[in-house]
Amino acid sequence: MNGSVARGGYSEEIIRLTRRPSGLGFNIVGGTDQQYIANDNSIYVSWIKKDGAAYLDGRLQEGDKILAINGKDLKDLRHKDAVELFRNAGCYVSLKIQRRLQPQNGPVGHGGDGESGGLPLAAILVPGLALAATAVWILLRYRQRM
């Protein structure tokens, strides 16, 4: 991830979005009065609107914790106060987010920077399975002719 910092199983990233006429294109949950996770007052992304600013940017994900908006810490805010900060954030919005790092099926010693540099598992498995199925089909056809 560009501009990210990894710490203790989490990564942090600054995401800059330009507000569209329909808004930033995502919903939030959480706050001191509406905890999304028990004993956690944080604000989280609950939904990303297709074709909204966040969706088109492609970096924000459902489940991301939003630590700050335009440099303003969101810690220990009521939900409605957090919503007001988003509504009044202006046209150009900077979000500091935190995301839990996912375990990677990469080689030992992988740096964990979020980019494995390798092929997705499906890119290896699908052609391999197709090749195996073709080999079985050829073997069966060959046996029928004997």
Solvent accessible surface area in square Angstrom, and as a share of the most:
residue,aa,sasa,rsa
1,M,61,0.27
2,N,131,0.67
3,G,60,0.58
4,S,37,0.24
5,V,73,0.42
6,A,61,0.47
7,R,146,0.53
8,G,82,0.79
9,G,38,0.37
10,Y,75,0.28
11,S,2,0.01
12,E,23,0.11
13,E,3,0.01
14,I,61,0.31
15,I,0,0.00
16,R,165,0.60
17,L,7,0.04
18,T,72,0.42
19,R,63,0.23
20,R,103,0.38
21,P,150,0.94
22,S,72,0.46
23,G,14,0.14
24,L,12,0.06
25,G,9,0.09
26,F,26,0.11
27,N,77,0.39
28,I,21,0.11
29,V,41,0.23
30,G,1,0.01
31,G,0,0.00
32,T,54,0.31
33,D,82,0.42
34,Q,100,0.44
35,Q,82,0.37
36,Y,120,0.46
37,I,82,0.42
38,A,83,0.65
39,N,145,0.74
40,D,31,0.16
41,N,46,0.23
42,S,24,0.15
43,I,1,0.00
44,Y,17,0.06
45,V,2,0.01
46,S,41,0.26
47,W,122,0.43
48,I,27,0.14
49,K,77,0.33
50,K,137,0.58
51,D,83,0.43
52,G,1,0.01
53,A,8,0.06
54,A,1,0.01
55,Y,100,0.38
56,L,99,0.49
57,D,55,0.29
58,G,55,0.53
59,R,83,0.30
60,L,7,0.04
61,Q,88,0.39
62,E,101,0.45
63,G,44,0.42
64,D,2,0.01
65,K,42,0.18
66,I,3,0.01
67,L,44,0.22
68,A,12,0.10
69,I,4,0.02
70,N,71,0.37
71,G,74,0.71
72,K,103,0.44
73,D,82,0.43
74,L,3,0.02
75,K,149,0.63
76,D,81,0.42
77,L,35,0.17
78,R,114,0.41
79,H,31,0.14
80,K,119,0.51
81,D,47,0.24
82,A,0,0.00
83,V,31,0.18
84,E,81,0.36
85,L,51,0.25
86,F,18,0.07
87,R,166,0.60
88,N,113,0.58
89,A,17,0.13
90,G,38,0.37
91,C,66,0.39
92,Y,164,0.62
93,V,2,0.01
94,S,31,0.20
95,L,0,0.00
96,K,77,0.33
97,I,0,0.00
98,Q,35,0.16
99,R,33,0.12
100,R,149,0.54
101,L,58,0.29
102,Q,127,0.56
103,P,125,0.79
104,Q,83,0.37
105,N,153,0.78
106,G,34,0.33
107,P,101,0.64
108,V,162,0.93
109,G,75,0.72
110,H,54,0.24
111,G,73,0.70
112,G,28,0.27
113,D,89,0.46
114,G,36,0.35
115,E,113,0.51
116,S,60,0.39
117,G,86,0.82
118,G,53,0.51
119,L,132,0.66
120,P,92,0.58
121,L,112,0.55
122,A,61,0.47
123,A,47,0.36
124,I,99,0.50
125,L,90,0.45
126,V,96,0.55
127,P,77,0.48
128,G,38,0.37
129,L,121,0.60
130,A,57,0.44
131,L,131,0.65
132,A,53,0.41
133,A,65,0.51
134,T,68,0.39
135,A,57,0.45
136,V,85,0.49
137,W,152,0.53
138,I,96,0.49
139,L,95,0.47
140,L,96,0.48
141,R,105,0.38
142,Y,124,0.47
143,R,159,0.58
144,Q,137,0.61
145,R,191,0.70
146,M,166,0.74
